[in-house]
């Protein structure tokens, strides 16, 4: 395994800048040329309502190969690799050092010509997300974070201000049932975690609620939000665990908003 510093960050292998460059290069060479140019045979349905494209497959292979070359003993959990072999999740959960890869987050958006898609990677050390990268190729925005070192937007420190006291927080979710339950307080999300979490940090929403919790979707954004001053966890108050598939995640601009939204989610009964 690559050497690890006392705070759990890699002290050799690829720098944060090198990983970001990897994602940008893969997007430029594999993903962006297919944007709004996908042939019918380049898109398939891996499950009802869940699309996958040739860009997803090729980008994941390229990113995974680069990470395995730099970190030969780390486990790399890619979304499409998991689709082909679910047993990789157990290897990932047990690993001291691992990465998650989401080659095209927001595939449905990508297929339908929406700029709201992203390339995401997270590094997991000792069961905690230590570094995170989100590259939004069509928006030209890069989000990165290192545990204890803050969140950067295109290389500049970015912090999320708390929701002002006495102000009703507004949120976003892909869960139709929750949107109906909470009414106008919750709008549809951007249907892409690689856009949702950054929108929270930017102040476009005050909280997010998810039902599914695949690590490749949430490990990157959860660290980016936390390092920007937000809070990410489960409705019962437990911290987010990037190794778990436990359903129900609440991400919020600040701890107070997180607690209030978690109470609403628990009261709804819509998340186990």
Residue frames as qw, qx, qy, qz and C-alpha x, y, z in Angstrom:
[[0.000, 0.888, 0.459, 0.000, 0.00, 0.00, 0.00],
 [0.302, 0.671, -0.067, 0.674, 1.10, 3.55, -0.58],
 [0.344, -0.089, -0.554, 0.753, 2.48, 5.32, 2.47],
 [0.250, -0.777, -0.480, -0.321, -0.10, 7.07, 4.59],
 [0.107, 0.437, -0.361, 0.817, 0.44, 10.11, 6.74],
 [0.058, -0.142, -0.806, 0.572, -0.88, 10.29, 10.28],
 [0.402, 0.287, 0.251, -0.832, -4.00, 12.18, 9.20],
 [0.662, 0.299, 0.676, -0.126, -4.87, 9.42, 6.75],
 [0.525, 0.788, -0.075, -0.312, -3.91, 11.18, 3.53],
 [0.907, 0.236, 0.106, 0.332, -1.70, 9.60, 0.93],
 [0.233, -0.865, 0.253, 0.366, 1.81, 11.01, 1.06],
 [0.185, -0.335, 0.722, 0.577, 2.94, 9.41, -2.17],
 [0.385, 0.476, 0.780, 0.126, 1.24, 8.19, -5.33],
 [0.195, 0.577, 0.435, 0.663, -0.89, 10.80, -7.10],
 [0.050, -0.148, -0.313, 0.937, -1.31, 14.35, -5.84],
 [0.327, 0.607, 0.573, -0.443, -4.79, 15.89, -5.78],
 [0.272, 0.681, -0.246, -0.633, -3.84, 17.95, -8.82],
 [0.045, 0.277, -0.882, -0.379, -2.78, 14.82, -10.71],
 [0.224, 0.347, 0.901, -0.130, -6.05, 13.02, -9.96],
 [0.323, 0.714, 0.280, -0.555, -8.03, 16.05, -11.09],
 [0.190, 0.575, -0.546, -0.579, -6.00, 16.23, -14.29],
 [0.129, 0.001, 0.979, 0.160, -6.72, 12.53, -14.84],
 [0.298, 0.565, 0.710, -0.297, -10.47, 13.16, -14.61],
 [0.265, 0.757, -0.040, -0.597, -10.26, 16.19, -16.87],
 [0.059, 0.431, -0.759, -0.484, -8.22, 14.31, -19.48],
 [0.193, 0.199, 0.960, 0.041, -10.58, 11.31, -19.45],
 [0.318, 0.687, 0.478, -0.446, -13.56, 13.63, -19.82],
 [0.213, 0.713, -0.291, -0.602, -11.93, 15.48, -22.72],
 [0.067, 0.351, -0.852, -0.382, -10.90, 12.30, -24.54],
 [0.043, -0.158, -0.984, -0.066, -13.80, 9.94, -23.81],
 [0.078, 0.563, 0.717, -0.403, -16.86, 11.67, -22.37],
 [0.154, 0.638, 0.064, -0.752, -17.21, 15.11, -23.95],
 [0.111, 0.239, -0.691, -0.673, -16.81, 13.86, -27.57],
 [0.100, -0.318, -0.930, -0.152, -19.94, 11.69, -26.95],
 [0.088, 0.475, 0.509, -0.712, -21.97, 14.50, -25.39],
 [0.508, 0.610, 0.166, -0.584, -25.01, 15.13, -27.59],
 [0.433, 0.547, -0.603, -0.387, -23.41, 12.76, -30.11],
 [0.438, -0.173, 0.865, -0.170, -24.34, 9.31, -28.78],
 [0.433, 0.072, -0.717, -0.541, -25.44, 6.74, -31.31],
 [0.790, -0.286, -0.072, -0.537, -28.42, 4.60, -30.35],
 [0.916, -0.014, -0.390, 0.097, -26.24, 1.52, -29.88],
 [0.359, 0.378, -0.506, 0.687, -24.01, 3.46, -27.44],
 [0.392, -0.298, 0.379, -0.784, -26.80, 3.61, -24.84],
 [0.529, -0.171, -0.819, -0.144, -28.34, 0.68, -22.99],
 [0.590, -0.565, 0.082, -0.572, -30.48, 0.04, -19.92],
 [0.296, 0.283, -0.863, 0.295, -28.69, -1.90, -17.17],
 [0.006, -0.359, -0.838, 0.411, -31.84, -1.88, -15.01],
 [0.077, 0.751, 0.606, 0.249, -35.32, -0.44, -15.54],
 [0.079, -0.982, -0.155, -0.075, -34.85, 3.31, -15.81],
 [0.503, -0.720, 0.327, 0.349, -31.07, 3.14, -15.29],
 [0.703, 0.707, -0.073, 0.025, -29.04, 4.02, -18.36],
 [0.617, -0.511, 0.399, 0.447, -25.40, 3.31, -19.16],
 [0.563, 0.806, -0.101, -0.154, -23.36, 4.46, -22.15],
 [0.854, 0.300, -0.136, 0.402, -20.14, 3.61, -23.90],
 [0.127, 0.740, -0.294, 0.591, -18.68, 6.72, -22.24],
 [0.698, -0.594, 0.241, -0.319, -19.43, 5.29, -18.77],
 [0.985, -0.063, 0.091, 0.132, -17.65, 2.03, -19.54],
 [0.700, 0.478, -0.115, 0.518, -14.61, 3.47, -21.30],
 [0.062, -0.783, 0.258, -0.562, -14.10, 6.30, -18.80],
 [0.782, -0.547, 0.211, -0.210, -14.30, 3.94, -15.83],
 [0.949, 0.090, 0.013, 0.301, -11.70, 1.62, -17.34],
 [0.464, 0.637, -0.167, 0.592, -9.33, 4.53, -18.00],
 [0.311, -0.747, 0.271, -0.521, -9.67, 6.00, -14.51],
 [0.912, -0.367, 0.148, -0.109, -9.50, 2.61, -12.78],
 [0.880, 0.266, -0.089, 0.382, -6.37, 1.58, -14.69],
 [0.248, 0.695, -0.261, 0.623, -4.61, 4.83, -13.73],
 [0.542, -0.656, 0.273, -0.448, -5.52, 4.48, -10.06],
 [0.980, -0.177, 0.091, 0.024, -4.47, 0.83, -9.92],
 [0.715, 0.465, -0.192, 0.485, -1.14, 1.69, -11.52],
 [0.017, 0.681, -0.325, 0.656, -0.50, 4.37, -8.90],
 [0.486, -0.382, 0.564, -0.548, -1.94, 2.36, -6.00],
 [0.498, 0.163, -0.805, -0.277, -1.63, -1.35, -6.85],
 [0.206, -0.127, -0.910, 0.337, -2.81, -2.56, -3.44],
 [0.321, 0.171, 0.319, -0.875, -5.86, -0.31, -3.22],
 [0.293, 0.432, 0.851, 0.051, -9.35, -1.57, -4.06],
 [0.135, 0.127, -0.237, -0.954, -11.08, 0.46, -6.77],
 [0.284, 0.470, 0.803, -0.230, -14.88, 0.35, -6.67],
 [0.098, 0.087, -0.398, -0.908, -16.34, 1.57, -9.93],
 [0.607, 0.204, 0.286, -0.713, -20.06, 1.88, -10.58],
 [0.766, 0.358, -0.349, -0.404, -19.95, -0.27, -13.70],
 [0.310, 0.318, -0.878, 0.178, -17.56, -2.78, -12.13],
 [0.330, 0.000, 0.720, -0.610, -20.08, -3.23, -9.32],
 [0.723, 0.291, 0.004, -0.627, -22.85, -3.73, -11.86],
 [0.671, 0.375, -0.618, -0.167, -20.83, -6.59, -13.38],
 [0.650, -0.036, -0.702, 0.289, -19.76, -8.13, -10.06],
 [0.457, -0.779, -0.097, -0.417, -21.49, -7.17, -6.80],
 [0.863, -0.348, -0.217, 0.294, -18.86, -9.02, -4.73],
 [0.482, 0.400, -0.150, 0.765, -16.42, -6.14, -5.23],
 [0.332, -0.757, -0.032, -0.562, -18.42, -4.17, -2.67],
 [0.851, -0.519, -0.063, 0.052, -17.32, -6.51, 0.13],
 [0.762, 0.102, -0.050, 0.638, -13.67, -6.18, -0.91],
 [0.132, 0.633, 0.025, 0.762, -14.04, -2.41, -0.95],
 [0.557, -0.732, -0.083, -0.383, -15.73, -2.27, 2.47],
 [0.888, -0.408, -0.020, 0.213, -12.95, -4.36, 4.03],
 [0.681, 0.423, -0.064, 0.595, -10.08, -2.49, 2.42],
 [0.450, -0.582, -0.178, 0.654, -7.79, -0.17, 4.36],
 [0.028, -0.479, 0.274, 0.834, -7.24, 1.86, 1.20],
 [0.413, 0.466, 0.762, 0.177, -9.79, 2.21, -1.58],
 [0.077, 0.197, -0.218, -0.953, -11.18, 4.50, -4.26],
 [0.475, 0.557, 0.645, -0.217, -14.67, 4.99, -5.65],
 [0.111, -0.152, 0.511, 0.839, -15.17, 5.89, -9.31],
 [0.450, 0.647, 0.550, -0.278, -18.29, 7.30, -10.92],
 [0.465, 0.016, 0.485, 0.741, -17.26, 7.81, -14.56],
 [0.119, -0.317, -0.355, -0.871, -20.37, 9.70, -15.69],
 [0.005, 0.388, 0.734, -0.558, -22.55, 10.70, -12.77],
 [0.386, 0.568, 0.195, -0.700, -25.93, 11.82, -14.04],
 [0.291, -0.029, 0.817, 0.497, -25.91, 9.47, -17.02],
 [0.260, 0.672, 0.693, 0.028, -29.57, 10.14, -17.81],
 [0.036, 0.895, 0.039, -0.444, -28.82, 13.87, -17.93],
 [0.252, -0.477, 0.626, 0.563, -25.82, 13.15, -20.16],
 [0.329, 0.260, 0.851, 0.317, -27.89, 11.04, -22.53],
 [0.167, 0.809, 0.563, -0.013, -30.58, 13.71, -22.74],
 [0.429, 0.590, 0.115, 0.674, -28.07, 16.46, -23.51],
 [0.382, -0.911, -0.098, -0.117, -28.02, 18.16, -20.11],
 [0.347, 0.667, -0.472, 0.460, -24.79, 19.79, -18.93],
 [0.554, -0.581, 0.390, -0.451, -25.57, 18.56, -15.40],
 [0.984, -0.023, -0.161, 0.075, -23.25, 15.56, -15.32],
 [0.202, -0.849, 0.474, -0.116, -19.90, 14.97, -13.67],
 [0.778, 0.226, -0.552, 0.198, -16.88, 12.69, -13.24],
 [0.509, -0.731, 0.247, -0.382, -16.20, 11.74, -9.60],
 [0.720, 0.136, -0.614, 0.294, -13.56, 9.96, -7.56],
 [0.511, -0.763, 0.206, -0.338, -13.11, 9.58, -3.81],
 [0.485, 0.339, -0.742, 0.315, -10.23, 8.12, -1.82],
 [0.765, -0.551, -0.078, -0.325, -11.14, 6.11, 1.28],
 [0.402, 0.402, -0.703, 0.427, -8.57, 5.44, 4.00],
 [0.091, -0.021, -0.823, 0.561, -9.44, 3.44, 7.08],
 [0.015, -0.575, -0.817, 0.035, -13.14, 3.67, 6.29],
 [0.006, 0.805, 0.248, -0.539, -13.19, 7.49, 5.99],
 [0.564, 0.733, 0.216, 0.311, -13.18, 9.62, 2.86],
 [0.563, -0.499, 0.042, 0.658, -9.83, 11.38, 2.80],
 [0.053, -0.341, 0.347, 0.872, -9.86, 13.09, -0.61],
 [0.476, 0.579, 0.648, -0.136, -12.56, 13.85, -3.16],
 [0.096, -0.243, 0.446, 0.856, -12.80, 15.13, -6.72],
 [0.467, 0.636, 0.597, -0.150, -15.76, 16.25, -8.82],
 [0.149, -0.236, 0.437, 0.855, -15.20, 17.51, -12.37],
 [0.473, 0.652, 0.497, -0.323, -18.16, 19.04, -14.20],
 [0.505, -0.002, 0.501, 0.703, -16.88, 19.10, -17.80],
 [0.178, 0.653, 0.530, 0.512, -19.69, 21.11, -19.39],
 [0.277, -0.941, -0.193, -0.008, -19.72, 23.67, -16.57],
 [0.528, 0.583, -0.319, 0.529, -15.92, 23.80, -16.46],
 [0.414, -0.713, 0.299, -0.480, -15.94, 23.57, -12.66],
 [0.656, 0.116, -0.703, 0.247, -13.72, 21.41, -10.47],
 [0.592, -0.676, 0.153, -0.412, -14.48, 20.68, -6.83],
 [0.676, 0.190, -0.644, 0.304, -11.84, 19.07, -4.63],
 [0.550, -0.722, 0.168, -0.386, -11.49, 18.43, -0.92],
 [0.564, 0.208, -0.721, 0.345, -9.02, 16.90, 1.51],
 [0.629, -0.633, -0.451, 0.019, -9.99, 15.93, 5.03],
 [0.549, -0.639, -0.160, 0.514, -8.97, 18.71, 7.37],
 [0.388, -0.166, 0.286, 0.860, -7.82, 20.98, 4.53],
 [0.292, 0.529, 0.155, -0.781, -11.08, 22.45, 3.25],
 [0.612, 0.522, 0.588, 0.087, -12.95, 22.53, -0.04],
 [0.148, -0.412, 0.356, 0.825, -11.73, 24.14, -3.24],
 [0.592, 0.675, 0.423, -0.124, -13.74, 25.33, -6.23],
 [0.633, 0.711, -0.008, 0.306, -11.47, 25.69, -9.25],
 [0.649, 0.210, -0.339, 0.649, -8.54, 25.92, -6.86],
 [0.071, -0.453, 0.230, -0.858, -10.01, 28.58, -4.56],
 [0.060, -0.142, -0.849, 0.505, -11.25, 27.95, -1.02],
 [0.413, -0.345, -0.404, -0.740, -15.03, 27.80, -0.80],
 [0.026, -0.102, -0.813, 0.573, -17.10, 27.81, 2.40],
 [0.271, -0.530, -0.663, -0.454, -20.85, 27.41, 2.81],
 [0.169, -0.282, 0.352, -0.876, -22.51, 29.92, 5.10],
 [0.067, 0.271, 0.903, -0.327, -25.05, 28.55, 7.59],
 [0.121, -0.629, -0.614, -0.462, -28.75, 29.10, 6.96],
 [0.054, -0.394, 0.255, -0.881, -29.62, 32.35, 8.78],
 [0.025, -0.226, -0.837, 0.498, -31.36, 31.86, 12.12],
 [0.352, 0.469, 0.423, -0.691, -35.12, 32.13, 11.78],
 [0.443, 0.434, -0.453, -0.641, -35.06, 31.34, 8.06],
 [0.885, 0.086, 0.397, -0.230, -36.86, 28.25, 6.79],
 [0.247, -0.415, 0.756, 0.441, -34.37, 26.09, 4.91],
 [0.788, 0.445, -0.013, -0.426, -35.30, 24.92, 1.42],
 [0.509, -0.366, 0.757, 0.183, -34.02, 21.69, -0.05],
 [0.594, 0.438, -0.472, -0.483, -33.80, 19.38, -3.02],
 [0.533, -0.171, 0.822, -0.106, -34.39, 15.67, -3.49],
 [0.297, 0.148, -0.759, -0.561, -34.99, 13.16, -6.24],
 [0.006, -0.251, -0.941, 0.226, -37.55, 11.45, -3.96],
 [0.250, -0.391, -0.446, -0.766, -41.02, 12.34, -5.25],
 [0.555, -0.560, -0.615, -0.013, -42.66, 11.00, -2.10],
 [0.458, -0.399, -0.319, 0.728, -40.58, 13.31, 0.09],
 [0.057, 0.091, 0.212, 0.971, -41.28, 16.29, -2.12],
 [0.407, -0.506, -0.558, -0.517, -45.00, 15.63, -1.80],
 [0.592, -0.522, -0.549, 0.275, -44.70, 15.20, 1.97],
 [0.405, -0.438, -0.170, 0.784, -42.75, 18.43, 2.54],
 [0.286, 0.874, 0.378, -0.108, -44.48, 20.44, -0.15],
 [0.397, 0.895, -0.034, 0.201, -42.82, 23.60, -1.38],
 [0.462, -0.796, 0.378, 0.104, -39.83, 23.22, 0.93],
 [0.569, -0.273, 0.700, 0.334, -38.26, 20.63, -1.37],
 [0.559, 0.646, -0.226, -0.469, -37.72, 21.00, -5.11],
 [0.970, 0.221, 0.017, 0.101, -36.48, 18.31, -7.52],
 [0.557, -0.577, 0.375, 0.465, -32.74, 17.78, -7.30],
 [0.314, 0.696, -0.448, -0.464, -30.45, 18.08, -10.31],
 [0.976, 0.118, 0.112, -0.142, -30.52, 14.25, -10.52],
 [0.732, 0.449, -0.330, 0.392, -26.74, 14.10, -10.35],
 [0.681, -0.654, -0.161, 0.288, -24.84, 13.90, -7.06],
 [0.611, -0.026, 0.127, 0.781, -21.86, 15.51, -8.79],
 [0.016, 0.505, 0.223, 0.834, -24.05, 18.60, -9.28],
 [0.545, -0.699, -0.410, -0.215, -26.34, 18.32, -6.22],
 [0.695, -0.489, -0.228, 0.475, -23.61, 18.44, -3.58],
 [0.393, 0.058, 0.078, 0.914, -21.78, 21.39, -5.20],
 [0.175, -0.613, -0.373, -0.674, -25.09, 23.25, -5.52],
 [0.622, -0.687, -0.367, 0.081, -25.49, 22.86, -1.76],
 [0.602, -0.312, -0.064, 0.732, -22.04, 24.36, -1.16],
 [0.209, 0.277, 0.294, 0.891, -22.82, 27.17, -3.62],
 [0.156, 0.249, 0.445, -0.846, -26.01, 28.05, -1.74],
 [0.375, -0.024, -0.552, -0.745, -28.45, 26.98, -4.45],
 [0.731, -0.404, -0.466, -0.293, -30.14, 24.73, -1.89],
 [0.332, -0.672, 0.463, -0.473, -29.90, 24.38, 1.89],
 [0.554, -0.271, 0.768, -0.175, -30.22, 20.62, 2.16],
 [0.537, 0.260, -0.681, -0.425, -30.39, 17.39, 0.17],
 [0.691, -0.169, 0.602, -0.364, -32.14, 14.12, 0.98],
 [0.464, 0.346, -0.737, -0.350, -31.37, 10.82, -0.72],
 [0.914, -0.185, 0.155, -0.327, -32.75, 7.31, -0.32],
 [0.949, 0.194, -0.094, 0.228, -30.07, 5.29, -2.12],
 [0.356, -0.881, 0.300, 0.089, -26.51, 5.52, -0.85],
 [0.914, 0.262, 0.007, 0.309, -24.08, 3.94, -3.30],
 [0.577, -0.580, 0.065, 0.572, -20.54, 5.01, -2.31],
 [0.459, 0.146, 0.396, 0.782, -19.54, 6.22, -5.77],
 [0.024, -0.768, -0.442, -0.463, -22.47, 8.66, -5.65],
 [0.419, -0.874, -0.172, -0.177, -21.97, 10.04, -2.14],
 [0.772, -0.350, -0.063, 0.526, -18.38, 9.60, -0.94],
 [0.436, 0.268, 0.112, 0.852, -17.03, 12.53, -3.03],
 [0.147, -0.663, -0.243, -0.693, -19.79, 15.04, -2.36],
 [0.667, -0.674, -0.317, 0.015, -20.11, 14.23, 1.33],
 [0.661, -0.288, -0.084, 0.688, -16.50, 15.25, 1.98],
 [0.236, 0.370, 0.226, 0.870, -16.80, 18.35, -0.20],
 [0.376, -0.731, -0.316, -0.474, -19.84, 19.48, 1.80],
 [0.738, -0.583, -0.247, 0.232, -18.31, 18.60, 5.18],
 [0.610, -0.120, 0.006, 0.783, -15.05, 20.40, 4.45],
 [0.069, 0.475, 0.249, 0.841, -17.04, 23.46, 3.34],
 [0.164, -0.158, 0.453, -0.862, -18.77, 23.63, 6.74],
 [0.706, -0.133, -0.270, -0.642, -21.82, 21.44, 6.10],
 [0.458, -0.235, 0.789, -0.335, -22.98, 18.21, 7.70],
 [0.663, 0.176, -0.568, -0.454, -23.74, 14.85, 6.05],
 [0.167, -0.175, 0.909, -0.339, -25.18, 11.84, 7.83],
 [0.237, -0.327, -0.881, -0.245, -28.21, 9.67, 8.39],
 [0.363, -0.627, -0.265, -0.636, -31.56, 10.86, 9.79],
 [0.761, -0.563, -0.317, 0.068, -30.79, 9.32, 13.21],
 [0.245, -0.941, 0.232, 0.007, -27.70, 11.54, 13.55],
 [0.827, -0.233, 0.371, 0.353, -25.04, 8.97, 12.67],
 [0.020, -0.680, 0.435, 0.590, -22.19, 10.17, 10.48],
 [0.790, 0.512, -0.175, -0.288, -22.18, 9.19, 6.81],
 [0.651, -0.364, 0.642, 0.176, -20.21, 5.96, 6.23],
 [0.424, 0.595, -0.453, -0.511, -18.72, 5.64, 2.71],
 [0.036, 0.213, -0.972, -0.097, -18.54, 1.84, 3.11],
 [0.312, 0.274, 0.805, -0.423, -22.26, 1.41, 3.79],
 [0.113, -0.274, -0.672, -0.679, -25.34, 0.97, 1.63],
 [0.030, -0.478, -0.704, 0.525, -27.57, 2.05, 4.50],
 [0.136, 0.634, 0.538, 0.539, -30.52, 3.91, 2.93],
 [0.222, -0.919, -0.319, -0.056, -31.23, 7.53, 3.66],
 [0.556, -0.049, -0.088, 0.825, -28.71, 10.38, 3.57],
 [0.034, -0.960, -0.276, 0.031, -29.23, 13.96, 4.70],
 [0.558, 0.082, 0.009, 0.826, -26.76, 16.64, 3.62],
 [0.108, -0.924, -0.367, 0.007, -27.16, 20.16, 4.93],
 [0.304, 0.805, -0.124, 0.495, -25.51, 23.55, 4.92],
 [0.048, -0.541, 0.567, -0.619, -24.82, 23.43, 8.66],
 [0.178, -0.034, -0.941, 0.286, -25.36, 21.15, 11.69],
 [0.312, 0.243, 0.494, -0.774, -28.49, 22.96, 12.87],
 [0.611, 0.320, -0.264, -0.674, -30.18, 22.58, 9.49],
 [0.405, 0.186, -0.890, -0.098, -29.09, 18.95, 9.36],
 [0.039, 0.111, 0.859, -0.499, -30.76, 18.22, 12.70],
 [0.461, 0.329, 0.256, -0.784, -34.00, 19.96, 11.70],
 [0.605, 0.339, -0.487, -0.530, -34.21, 18.21, 8.33],
 [0.252, 0.139, -0.954, 0.089, -33.33, 14.83, 9.84],
 [0.262, 0.191, 0.709, -0.626, -36.25, 15.18, 12.23],
 [0.588, 0.394, -0.033, -0.706, -38.58, 15.92, 9.30],
 [0.502, 0.326, -0.743, -0.298, -37.27, 12.91, 7.37],
 [0.060, 0.019, -0.946, 0.319, -37.70, 10.60, 10.34],
 [0.397, 0.289, 0.488, -0.722, -41.21, 11.91, 10.90],
 [0.556, 0.368, -0.351, -0.657, -42.10, 11.25, 7.27],
 [0.785, -0.084, 0.596, -0.149, -41.37, 7.54, 7.59],
 [0.738, 0.643, -0.086, -0.188, -40.17, 7.54, 3.99],
 [0.427, 0.598, -0.652, 0.185, -36.58, 6.52, 4.81],
 [0.859, -0.283, -0.426, 0.030, -35.98, 3.37, 6.84]]
